[in-house]
Amino acid sequence: MASSILAALEAHAHSLGITSIRAEAGSVQADGRQFYQNSGFTPVPNFGPYIGVEYSYCYAKAIDSHSAAHTAMA
């Protein structure tokens, strides 16, 4: 279900001209961190309210017309 939701969000973001998305998961959210990594997100320096927060893990992913379809199949 989570992959389907992410694929829909990616497709919508792409339709708005957005070319990348970011996400955050905390240190106790191992399943969330694994999900982002399995969905093509890569670790990035902490951003926004997560700057300097040691237990936050931030991720980013470039999106295009093919990324949503790939996420849906993951």
C-alpha positions in Angstrom: 0.0 0.0 0.0 2.8 2.4 0.9 4.4 2.0 -2.5 1.1 2.7 -4.3 0.7 5.9 -2.2 4.2 7.0 -2.9 3.8 6.3 -6.6 0.7 8.5 -6.7 2.4 11.3 -4.9 5.4 11.1 -7.3 3.1 11.2 -10.3 1.2 14.2 -8.9 4.4 16.0 -8.0 5.8 15.3 -11.5 2.5 16.7 -13.1 3.2 19.9 -11.1 6.7 20.2 -12.5 8.4 19.1 -9.4 11.6 17.3 -10.1 12.7 16.0 -6.7 11.1 15.0 -3.4 12.5 14.8 0.1 11.6 12.7 3.1 12.6 12.2 6.7 12.5 9.2 9.1 13.6 9.0 12.7 16.1 6.6 14.1 13.4 4.4 15.6 11.6 4.2 12.2 13.8 1.5 10.7 11.0 0.3 8.5 10.5 3.8 7.1 14.2 4.3 6.4 14.3 0.9 4.6 11.2 1.8 2.6 12.7 5.1 1.4 15.9 3.4 0.4 14.1 0.6 -1.4 12.0 3.2 -3.2 15.0 4.9 -4.7 15.7 7.7 -2.2 19.3 8.5 -1.3 20.6 9.9 2.0 21.1 13.6 2.0 22.2 16.1 4.7 19.4 17.0 7.1 17.2 19.8 5.9 14.8 22.3 7.4 13.7 21.5 10.9 15.9 18.4 10.9 19.2 20.3 10.7 21.3 19.3 13.7 18.8 16.6 14.8 21.0 13.5 15.3 18.1 11.0 15.3 16.7 12.2 12.0 17.6 10.6 8.6 16.8 12.6 5.5 16.5 11.4 2.0 15.9 12.8 -1.5 14.7 11.3 -4.8 14.7 12.7 -8.3 11.4 12.1 -10.0 10.4 11.9 -13.7 7.7 10.2 -15.7 9.2 6.8 -15.1 9.9 7.0 -11.3 6.3 6.7 -10.2 5.8 3.6 -12.3 9.0 2.1 -10.9 7.9 2.9 -7.3 4.5 1.3 -7.9 6.2 -2.0 -8.9 8.6 -2.0 -5.9 
